[in-house]
Amino acid sequence: MEKKIENMMWILIGLVVLVAAIAIIMAAIGGFPSNGTYGTFGMMGGYYGMVVIMPIIGAISVIFVLVFIYFFLDMLRGTDTNHHNYESGSAENIAKERFARGEITAEEYSKIISTIRK
């Protein structure tokens, strides 16, 4: 779960940086509003604000909502990233790992392997 939270944080940081970069670029292109006016492009940013910036912000918002829903549903399902998703036929590998860690004895390991291979 910690890795997923870390990934979500990086996604959020990336989205914030993207929005900040767009704002900085737009301010550099159009200048900053002064004397109570709306700046070079008008109240809503003119062409650049309505046609360029608003769809980008909308797409970022949709991405954010989808990522949030994904992580929220994953949290509700209770999946744990610390457990390995073993493929079929890897029961022997699990037994080998348990034997290597000292969780089972050699006799138990032999019994498990013989049971698996039947």
C-alpha positions as CSV (number, residue, x, y, z in Angstrom):
1,M,0.0,0.0,0.0
2,E,2.9,2.4,0.7
3,K,4.1,2.1,-2.9
4,K,0.7,3.0,-4.2
5,I,0.5,6.1,-1.9
6,E,4.0,7.1,-3.1
7,N,2.9,6.7,-6.7
8,M,-0.2,8.8,-6.1
9,M,1.9,11.5,-4.4
10,W,4.2,11.7,-7.5
11,I,1.2,11.9,-9.8
12,L,-0.3,14.8,-7.7
13,I,3.1,16.6,-7.7
14,G,3.3,16.2,-11.4
15,L,-0.2,17.6,-11.9
16,V,0.6,20.6,-9.7
17,V,3.8,21.2,-11.6
18,L,2.0,21.0,-14.9
19,V,-0.7,23.5,-13.8
20,A,2.0,25.8,-12.4
21,A,4.0,25.6,-15.6
22,I,0.9,26.5,-17.7
23,A,0.1,29.4,-15.5
24,I,3.7,30.7,-15.7
25,I,3.8,30.3,-19.5
26,M,0.4,32.1,-19.8
27,A,1.6,34.9,-17.6
28,A,4.8,35.3,-19.7
29,I,2.8,35.4,-22.9
30,G,0.1,37.7,-21.8
31,G,1.7,39.7,-19.0
32,F,0.3,40.2,-15.6
33,P,-2.9,42.2,-15.0
34,S,-2.3,45.7,-13.8
35,N,-4.4,48.7,-12.7
36,G,-7.5,46.6,-12.1
37,T,-7.7,45.3,-15.7
38,Y,-7.9,41.7,-16.9
39,G,-4.6,41.8,-18.7
40,T,-3.8,41.4,-22.3
41,F,-6.2,38.5,-23.1
42,G,-9.3,39.8,-21.3
43,M,-11.4,38.3,-18.5
44,M,-11.3,34.6,-19.3
45,G,-7.9,34.7,-21.0
46,G,-9.3,35.2,-24.5
47,Y,-8.4,32.6,-27.1
48,Y,-5.6,31.1,-25.1
49,G,-7.7,30.8,-21.9
50,M,-10.8,29.4,-23.5
51,V,-9.3,27.2,-26.3
52,V,-5.9,26.1,-24.8
53,I,-5.9,26.3,-21.1
54,M,-9.4,25.3,-20.1
55,P,-9.3,21.9,-22.0
56,I,-5.9,21.1,-20.4
57,I,-7.1,21.9,-16.9
58,G,-10.3,19.9,-17.6
59,A,-8.2,16.9,-18.7
60,I,-6.0,17.2,-15.6
61,S,-9.1,17.3,-13.4
62,V,-10.5,14.1,-15.1
63,I,-7.1,12.3,-14.7
64,F,-7.0,13.4,-11.0
65,V,-10.5,12.1,-10.3
66,L,-9.8,8.8,-12.1
67,V,-6.6,8.2,-10.2
68,F,-8.3,9.1,-6.9
69,I,-11.2,6.7,-7.6
70,Y,-8.7,3.9,-8.6
71,F,-6.7,4.3,-5.3
72,F,-9.9,4.6,-3.2
73,L,-11.4,1.4,-4.7
74,D,-8.1,-0.4,-4.3
75,M,-8.1,0.7,-0.6
76,L,-11.6,-0.6,-0.1
77,R,-10.8,-3.9,-1.7
78,G,-8.0,-4.3,0.9
79,T,-5.3,-5.4,-1.5
80,D,-1.9,-5.6,0.0
81,T,1.2,-5.0,-2.1
82,N,3.4,-6.8,0.4
83,H,2.0,-10.2,-0.6
84,H,3.4,-11.8,-3.8
85,N,1.0,-12.7,-6.6
86,Y,2.4,-16.1,-7.4
87,E,1.6,-17.6,-10.7
88,S,0.2,-21.1,-11.0
89,G,2.7,-23.9,-10.5
90,S,4.8,-21.8,-8.0
91,A,3.8,-23.7,-4.9
92,E,7.2,-25.3,-5.0
93,N,8.8,-21.9,-5.0
94,I,6.8,-20.9,-1.9
95,A,7.9,-24.1,-0.2
96,K,11.5,-23.5,-1.1
97,E,11.3,-19.9,0.3
98,R,9.8,-21.2,3.5
99,F,12.4,-23.8,3.8
100,A,15.2,-21.3,3.1
101,R,13.8,-19.0,5.8
102,G,13.7,-21.8,8.3
103,E,9.9,-21.8,8.7
104,I,9.7,-25.6,7.9
105,T,12.0,-28.5,8.4
106,A,13.5,-30.7,5.7
107,E,10.9,-33.4,6.4
108,E,8.0,-31.0,6.0
109,Y,9.6,-29.6,2.9
110,S,9.9,-33.1,1.4
111,K,6.3,-33.9,2.3
112,I,5.0,-30.6,0.8
113,I,6.9,-31.2,-2.5
114,S,5.7,-34.8,-2.8
115,T,2.1,-33.6,-2.2
116,I,2.4,-30.9,-4.8
117,R,3.8,-33.2,-7.4
118,K,1.0,-35.8,-7.0
